[in-house]
Amino acid sequence: MKQLGPRAFFAIPGFRRLLFSRFAAQWSDGVFRAGLAGAVLFNPERGADPLTIAGGFAVLLLPYSVIGPFAGALLDRWDRRRVLVFANLLRGLTVVAASAAVGFGVSGVALFVLALAVEGISRFVGSGMSAALPHVVPRQTLVSANAVAATLGSIVAVIGGGCAIGLRSLFGVNDAGSAWTTSFAVLGTIVAAFVASRFSRGSLGPDSVDEPDEAIVAVARGLADGGRAALAAPTVTAGFIALFAHRASFGISLLLTVLLLRFSFQDMGLLKAGLPGLGQLAAMAAAGILLAGFSTPRLVRRFGRHRVVLCSLLLAALSQAGLGLPMVLPTVLVAAFLITAAGQVLKLCVDSAVQRDVGDEARGRVFALYDTLFNITQVIAVAAAAAVVPLNGRSPTLLLVATFVYLLGGAGYLLAIRRNPRT
């Protein structure tokens, strides 16, 4: 079947509706995360150190690991339309609670627990949209459809972060201003729930249910089934290896970058340090995501998936060493663009492999396993780096470690492919 271009997907009503729901949800994600980052990391009323920042990363990533298995099992049991509607509404309530906590000066474990609740519920939304995509586009177009949806959704999340930075300048940088900024994320959750409600019941799957009645048993079985399904698809297994390397390396470099922006870098003309600098970093990352989204389908068709994955890992390693090691603001921004682009190419390749090579009855569980393993990997990498990194973020040794991890991931990918050369 002929591949559809990005514009053609917008003519598909189901895809368009799912995409608009994703836009609203990911805009809300961007506003909440940037608002919370401003409240915790760049707030004069609060302090920040490497371990605090690592805790913030854990808040963002652990829900993928803790909630992910339940999301996978339940998404393969429950009507995914209902999940998208009710998870978005429930997330709106938790956003309000977390924003109120910021305004009242709550910190530490209590604030992190509320943020974990927000991010945890988001996993049902994100996993549900990924599992539902094959129900709104032809199977042969999944690579392109996933590239369009993931790319545009990520850019909308960055726009949401930019909106939060603008709102913060309007409301103030203290606790009260941060609370008002973060609370605006609830608007996206309401819109996302409304758009998702326009789907008919059962239209997003699952097509069949093969789950035990007990949720805990379903989760245990889901992880095991997800592992077996991933191992049975060689393209998925090899892709997992590549993404393991990327998530660990990216976590280390992201921690260093936040510390450099917070404690080391100074403004350089149009280039900014602090939270505005983090916004510029996000903009560069968004540009990399946009490039990856438009180029990945073409690159895969022309060079093949394996070459594209290996070249992405190599590009990330070279960018990490060549542009990251100088540790100056301009080269760090360029490195963010290239590394994020390479990482998004990897993600799109693995996403499409799961959507194409794993059956619908197990797809949600594989995505849940995907979330669990990769985000645990990133949390461990960030925590390990936080234990040894200096406060100003200047650690060439850690950057070299991150570079080596990319190269190790490439070697592992090659070994996996050579065991299955025709995949």
PEURHU-V336249 format. One record per backbone hydrogen bond with DSSP energy under -1.0 kcal/mol. NH is the residue of the N-H (numbers start at 1). CO is the residue of the C=O. If there is no record, write none. Layout:
nh/co
NH/CO
NH/CO
//
This chain:
nh/co
9/5
11/8
12/9
16/12
17/13
18/14
19/15
20/16
21/17
22/18
23/19
24/20
25/21
26/22
27/23
28/24
29/25
30/26
31/27
32/28
33/29
34/30
35/31
36/32
37/33
38/34
39/35
40/36
41/37
46/43
53/49
54/50
55/51
56/52
57/53
58/54
59/55
60/56
61/57
62/58
64/61
66/62
67/63
68/63
71/67
72/68
73/69
74/70
75/71
76/72
77/74
78/74
80/205
83/79
84/80
85/81
86/82
87/83
88/84
89/85
90/86
91/87
92/88
93/89
94/90
95/91
96/92
97/93
98/94
99/95
100/96
101/97
102/98
103/99
104/100
105/102
106/101
112/108
113/109
114/110
115/111
116/112
117/113
118/114
119/115
120/116
121/117
122/118
125/121
126/122
127/123
128/124
129/125
130/126
131/127
132/128
133/129
135/132
136/133
141/138
142/139
145/141
146/142
147/143
148/144
149/145
150/146
151/147
152/148
153/149
154/150
155/151
156/152
157/153
158/154
159/155
160/156
161/157
162/158
163/159
164/160
165/161
166/162
167/163
168/164
169/165
170/166
171/167
172/168
178/174
179/175
180/176
181/177
182/178
183/179
184/181
185/182
186/183
187/184
189/185
190/186
191/187
192/188
193/189
194/190
195/191
196/192
197/193
198/195
199/196
203/200
205/202
218/214
219/215
220/216
221/217
222/218
223/219
224/220
225/221
226/222
227/223
228/224
229/225
230/226
231/227
232/228
236/233
237/233
238/234
239/235
240/236
241/237
242/238
243/239
244/240
245/241
246/242
247/243
248/244
249/245
250/246
251/247
252/248
253/249
254/250
255/251
256/252
257/253
258/254
259/255
260/256
261/257
262/258
263/259
264/260
265/260
268/271
271/268
274/261
277/273
278/274
279/275
280/276
281/277
282/278
283/279
284/280
285/281
286/282
287/283
288/284
289/285
290/286
291/287
292/288
293/289
294/290
295/291
296/292
299/295
300/296
301/297
302/298
303/299
304/300
308/304
309/305
310/306
311/307
312/308
313/309
314/310
315/311
316/312
317/313
318/314
319/315
320/316
321/317
322/318
323/319
324/319
327/324
332/328
333/329
334/330
335/331
336/332
337/333
338/334
339/335
340/336
341/337
342/338
343/339
344/340
345/341
346/342
347/343
348/344
349/345
350/346
351/347
352/348
353/349
354/350
355/351
356/352
357/353
358/354
362/359
363/359
366/362
367/363
368/364
369/365
370/366
371/367
372/368
373/369
374/370
375/371
376/372
377/373
378/374
379/375
380/376
381/377
382/378
383/379
384/380
385/381
386/382
387/383
388/385
389/385
393/390
395/393
399/395
400/396
401/397
402/398
403/399
404/400
405/401
406/402
407/403
408/404
409/405
410/406
411/407
412/408
413/409
414/410
415/411
416/412
417/413
418/414
419/415
420/417
423/420
//
